[in-house]
Amino acid sequence: MPKTKLTYFNGKALGEPIRYLLSYLNRDFEDNRFEPEEWPAIKPTMPFGKAPILEIEGKVVHQSTAICRYLGAEAGLNGSNNWENLQIDMAVDTFHDFRQACANFQYMEDETIKATRKAQVLNEVAPEFLQKFDNLVKENGGYVANGKLSWGDMYVVGISSYIQFMLGYDPFEKYPNLRQLREKVEAVPQIKAWIAKNP
């Protein structure tokens, strides 16, 4: 049995950057997925009632970004010093803010408020954010930070399908630097192989 086990919903979302990084590491892992209707029974078994979790040699860790940061360090995809690590963290946290803005309308039960907030994100938040992030990638030589591939790139590209699901369109389509970043990450042999077999 694999000594590494990822437990998450049967979808990409917050689990996909972790899967990218485990694949990059050539780490054999169990991709344990559950359906939404199973969540109420599973939630009490989760640290702080959240998913995903990653089990490493029997030890359970949680918080998707923290997991990605750890795996990035294991893969040699962190910065060369604390300053470079800060640049990666800033990019990832900024993209996380955008994801949260999308999630804030996606999971609202009141359809009227949901429609209003979605329109605001689609018409104002997303265009402004994506243009600024596209510029950031351009300024960093085609990556999110430091002019080189990092776990931050894996995070941004891995989570982009979740953003696409919530927005209802490909968020990178109109932004050439973001498109090229995705192409570079998806061309990494381990990531390409994962995508080919991804359920």
Secondary structure as UniProt FT lines:
FT   STRAND          4..9
FT   HELIX           13..15
FT   HELIX           16..24
FT   TURN            25..26
FT   STRAND          29..34
FT   HELIX           36..38
FT   HELIX           39..42
FT   HELIX           43..45
FT   HELIX           47..49
FT   STRAND          53..56
FT   TURN            57..58
FT   STRAND          59..62
FT   HELIX           64..74
FT   TURN            75..76
FT   HELIX           82..106
FT   HELIX           111..120
FT   HELIX           121..125
FT   HELIX           126..139
FT   TURN            140..142
FT   TURN            146..147
FT   HELIX           151..167
FT   TURN            171..174
FT   HELIX           176..187
FT   HELIX           189..197
//
